[in-house]
Amino acid sequence: MTIIEKTEALTFQDRAGSRRATKMIRDWALPILILMVFLVASVSVPEFYKFETIRAILLATSIIGIIAVGMTAITLSGNLFSLGVSASAVFSGVIYIWVGHSTGSMYIAALAAIAAAVVLGIVQGFIVGLGLNAVIVTLAAGSIIYGVTAIMTKGEVVQAESASLEGFATFQLFGIPLPIYIFILFTALAWFLTEHTLIGRNVHLLGSNRHTARNSGISTMGTTIWAFTAFSLGIGIAGVLQASQMHQIQADNLSGLTMDVVAAVLVGGTAVAGGDGSPIKSAIGALFIATITQVMVLLGIDQGPRYFVLGVVVVVLVIVLHLLRKAGAR
């Protein structure tokens, strides 16, 4: 081997080592950051380690996380985000309570609410699959859904009169509420479908290089609809769980949910351009968002400053992750 060849081989090895180190930092940065938040909170917030506080964090994580895990499919496919999260979740909650009143069954009500969310998601996925911008489509859809919900409810609070509709929120196993188990199961299912099935690989490839995906025979329309279906399934489940917890719902509820979900996906490290990310990382991002929010609530910080701090943290983390992703691609 000549000196030039040896130099090139060493350079290649150095680059490979650098990429592995960068990927390790990206993979472990958020878990380490969450651990640091827990450590700081344990010192600054005396009530932080109470069981009620941890349970509140996990419950908040389950709602944000289920939707963020579903939205990961949209972002991975190169279709950015959905900005109709809050309106769609509220709509699903209203359907859950109304059908529950009519049938007396929380299971039939849950299926109806999830089915309604999935239908709305498929319609949006079809429109985006035609080539329209996903942000514009989902923003418009969110406005329409909010308007329909406000008209249907006349802007009033929809109250769950039957105690049976609280079942999804009140059931516990080993002291842990059911929504947390559903969140873990949904994340595991999403991870398997995304990482170990053909449709998951198609989503990754479509987000990485749309032209190459088309040349490979991947249906842009079919893959986009699948991504929006996965997202809307999460919306339906979260809407049911939220309505079950609150025992009531109104068109104006969950106003900050869209921001929290998008933040969870971004903080989780999913590339905005698509092709790189994981449902599990989005779930961890949701845990981070819920933890930061709960710490600020316990510290008595008002809503406005909370949103400001959360926004700054998300922007900084997204920039750092973006730089690490670029460094790892060299």
C-alpha positions in Angstrom: 0.0 0.0 0.0 1.4 3.4 -1.0 1.7 6.4 1.4 -1.2 8.1 -0.4 -3.4 5.0 0.0 -2.5 4.7 3.6 -3.3 8.4 4.2 -6.7 8.0 2.4 -7.5 4.9 4.5 -6.7 6.7 7.7 -8.8 9.7 6.7 -11.7 7.4 5.9 -11.4 5.7 9.3 -11.2 9.1 11.0 -14.4 10.3 9.3 -16.2 7.0 10.1 -15.2 7.4 13.7 -16.3 11.0 13.8 -19.7 10.0 12.3 -20.2 7.3 14.9 -19.3 9.7 17.7 -21.7 12.3 16.4 -24.5 9.8 16.1 -23.9 8.6 19.6 -24.1 12.2 20.9 -27.4 12.7 18.9 -28.9 9.5 20.3 -28.0 10.2 23.9 -28.2 14.0 24.2 -31.9 14.1 25.0 -32.0 11.3 27.5 -29.0 12.9 29.3 -30.7 16.3 29.2 -33.9 14.8 30.7 -31.9 13.2 33.5 -30.3 16.6 34.1 -33.7 18.3 34.3 -34.8 15.6 36.8 -31.7 16.2 38.9 -32.1 20.0 38.9 -35.8 19.8 39.6 -35.2 17.4 42.6 -33.1 20.2 44.1 -35.2 23.3 43.2 -38.7 21.8 43.4 -39.3 19.9 46.7 -42.5 18.3 45.5 -41.1 17.1 42.3 -40.4 13.5 43.3 -43.9 12.9 44.8 -45.8 10.1 43.1 -48.6 12.5 42.1 -46.1 14.7 40.3 -44.4 11.9 38.4 -47.8 10.5 37.5 -48.9 13.9 36.2 -45.8 14.1 34.0 -46.4 10.7 32.6 -50.1 11.4 31.9 -49.2 14.6 30.1 -46.5 12.7 28.2 -49.0 10.1 27.1 -51.3 12.6 25.4 -48.6 14.6 23.8 -46.6 11.5 23.0 -49.3 9.5 21.3 -49.9 12.3 18.8 -46.1 13.0 18.4 -45.4 9.4 17.7 -48.1 9.4 15.1 -46.9 12.7 13.6 -43.4 11.2 13.2 -44.7 9.3 10.2 -45.8 12.6 8.5 -42.4 14.3 9.2 -40.4 11.3 8.1 -42.3 11.2 4.8 -41.1 14.7 4.0 -44.5 16.4 4.7 -43.4 18.6 7.6 -46.1 18.7 10.3 -49.8 18.9 10.8 -51.0 22.2 12.3 -54.6 20.9 13.0 -53.7 18.9 16.1 -55.7 20.8 18.7 -58.9 21.1 16.6 -58.8 17.4 15.5 -58.2 16.1 19.1 -61.1 18.2 20.4 -63.4 17.0 17.6 -62.6 13.4 18.5 -63.3 14.1 22.1 -66.7 15.6 21.3 -67.6 12.6 19.1 -66.5 10.3 22.0 -68.8 12.0 24.5 -71.8 12.3 22.1 -71.6 8.7 21.0 -71.1 7.6 24.6 -74.3 9.4 25.6 -76.2 7.7 22.7 -74.9 4.2 23.2 -73.9 4.0 26.8 -70.7 2.3 25.8 -67.3 3.9 26.1 -65.9 1.3 23.7 -68.3 2.0 20.9 -67.8 5.7 21.6 -64.0 5.3 21.4 -64.2 3.4 18.1 -66.5 6.1 16.6 -64.1 8.9 17.7 -61.0 7.2 16.4 -62.8 6.3 13.1 -63.8 10.0 12.7 -60.2 11.1 13.2 -58.9 8.6 10.8 -61.4 9.6 8.1 -60.3 13.3 8.5 -56.7 12.2 8.3 -57.2 10.2 5.2 -58.8 13.1 3.4 -56.0 15.4 4.4 -53.4 12.8 3.3 -55.1 12.5 -0.1 -55.0 16.2 -0.6 -51.4 16.4 0.4 -50.6 13.4 -1.8 -51.9 15.4 -4.8 -48.9 17.7 -4.3 -50.3 20.5 -2.0 -48.3 21.9 0.8 -48.9 19.9 4.0 -48.7 22.9 6.4 -51.3 24.9 4.4 -53.6 21.9 4.0 -53.5 21.0 7.7 -53.8 24.6 8.8 -56.9 25.0 6.7 -58.3 21.7 7.8 -57.7 22.6 11.5 -59.7 25.8 11.0 -62.5 24.0 9.3 -62.6 21.3 12.0 -62.6 23.9 14.7 -65.4 25.8 13.0 -67.5 22.6 12.6 -66.9 21.7 16.3 -67.9 25.2 17.5 -71.1 25.1 15.4 -71.9 21.5 16.5 -71.5 22.4 20.2 -72.7 26.0 19.9 -69.5 27.0 21.6 -70.7 25.4 24.9 -69.0 22.8 27.1 -69.9 19.2 26.2 -70.3 17.4 29.5 -69.9 13.6 29.9 -73.0 12.8 32.0 -72.2 9.1 32.3 -69.4 8.2 34.7 -68.7 5.2 32.5 -67.0 7.5 30.0 -64.3 8.1 32.6 -63.2 4.5 32.4 -60.1 5.0 30.2 -58.8 7.7 32.6 -59.7 6.1 35.9 -58.6 2.5 35.3 -55.2 1.8 36.8 -52.9 -1.2 36.9 -50.2 -1.3 39.7 -51.1 2.4 40.4 -50.3 3.4 36.8 -53.2 4.9 34.7 -54.2 3.2 31.5 -53.3 6.1 29.2 -49.6 5.5 30.0 -49.8 1.8 29.0 -51.6 2.8 25.8 -48.9 5.3 25.0 -46.2 2.7 25.5 -48.0 0.2 23.3 -48.7 2.7 20.6 -45.1 3.8 20.5 -43.9 0.2 20.3 -46.3 -0.6 17.4 -45.3 2.6 15.6 -41.6 1.8 16.0 -42.1 -1.7 14.6 -44.2 -0.5 11.6 -41.7 2.3 10.9 -38.5 0.3 11.3 -39.4 -3.3 10.3 -42.0 -3.2 7.5 -42.1 -2.3 3.9 -44.4 0.7 4.4 -42.1 2.1 7.0 -39.1 1.8 4.7 -41.2 3.5 2.0 -41.9 6.4 4.4 -38.2 6.8 5.1 -37.2 6.7 1.5 -39.9 9.1 0.4 -38.7 11.6 3.0 -35.0 11.1 2.1 -35.4 11.5 -1.7 -38.8 11.8 -3.2 -37.4 11.5 -6.8 -35.6 8.3 -6.0 -38.7 6.9 -4.2 -40.9 7.5 -7.2 -38.3 5.9 -9.5 -38.3 2.9 -7.2 -42.0 2.4 -7.7 -43.1 3.8 -4.3 -46.5 5.4 -4.4 -46.3 9.0 -3.1 -50.1 9.1 -2.7 -50.3 5.7 -0.9 -47.4 6.4 1.4 -48.6 9.9 2.3 -52.1 8.6 3.1 -50.6 5.9 5.3 -48.5 8.5 7.2 -51.6 10.7 7.8 -53.6 7.7 8.8 -51.0 6.8 11.5 -51.0 10.4 12.7 -54.8 10.6 12.8 -55.0 7.3 14.7 -52.9 8.9 17.4 -55.1 12.0 17.3 -58.3 9.8 17.8 -56.8 7.9 20.7 -55.4 11.0 22.4 -58.8 12.8 21.9 -60.6 9.9 23.6 -58.2 9.8 26.5 -58.3 13.6 27.0 -62.1 13.7 27.0 -62.1 10.8 29.4 -59.7 12.5 31.8 -61.4 15.9 31.7 -65.0 14.4 31.7 -65.9 17.4 29.4 -64.6 19.2 26.4 -65.1 22.5 24.6 -64.1 23.8 21.1 -61.5 26.1 22.6 -59.7 23.5 24.7 -56.2 22.1 24.1 -55.0 25.4 22.5 -51.3 24.6 23.2 -51.4 21.0 22.1 -50.2 21.6 18.6 -47.1 23.4 19.7 -46.3 20.7 22.3 -46.6 17.9 19.7 -44.5 19.7 17.1 -41.9 20.5 19.7 -41.8 16.9 20.8 -41.1 15.7 17.3 -38.4 18.3 16.7 -36.7 17.8 20.1 -36.8 14.1 19.4 -34.5 14.7 16.5 -36.7 13.9 13.5 -35.3 15.8 10.5 -37.7 18.5 9.3 -36.9 17.6 5.7 -37.8 14.0 6.4 -36.1 10.6 6.1 -34.4 10.6 9.5 -36.1 10.0 12.8 -37.9 7.5 15.1 -41.2 7.2 16.9 -39.3 6.3 20.1 -37.2 9.5 19.9 -40.5 11.5 19.5 -41.8 9.7 22.6 -38.7 10.8 24.5 -39.2 14.3 23.2 -42.7 14.3 24.5 -41.4 13.2 27.9 -38.9 16.1 27.8 -41.6 18.7 26.9 -44.0 17.4 29.6 -41.3 17.4 32.2 -40.1 20.9 31.5 -43.7 22.2 31.5 -44.5 20.4 34.8 -41.4 21.8 36.5 -42.3 25.4 35.4 -45.9 24.8 36.7 -44.6 23.7 40.1 -42.3 26.7 40.2 -45.4 29.0 39.7 -44.3 30.3 36.3 -47.2 31.9 34.4 -48.3 30.5 31.0 -46.7 33.3 28.9 -43.2 32.9 30.3 -43.7 29.1 30.1 -44.3 29.2 26.4 -41.4 31.6 25.9 -38.9 29.3 27.8 -40.2 26.2 26.1 -39.9 27.9 22.7 -36.3 29.0 23.4 -35.3 25.5 24.6 -36.9 23.9 21.5 -35.2 26.3 19.1 -31.7 25.7 20.7 -32.1 22.0 20.7 -33.3 21.8 17.1 -30.3 24.0 16.0 -27.9 21.7 17.9 -29.4 18.6 16.5 -29.4 20.0 13.0 -25.7 20.9 13.3 -24.9 17.4 14.7 -26.8 15.8 11.8 -24.8 17.9 9.2 -21.6 16.9 11.0 -22.5 13.3 10.9 -23.2 13.4 7.1 -19.7 14.7 6.2 
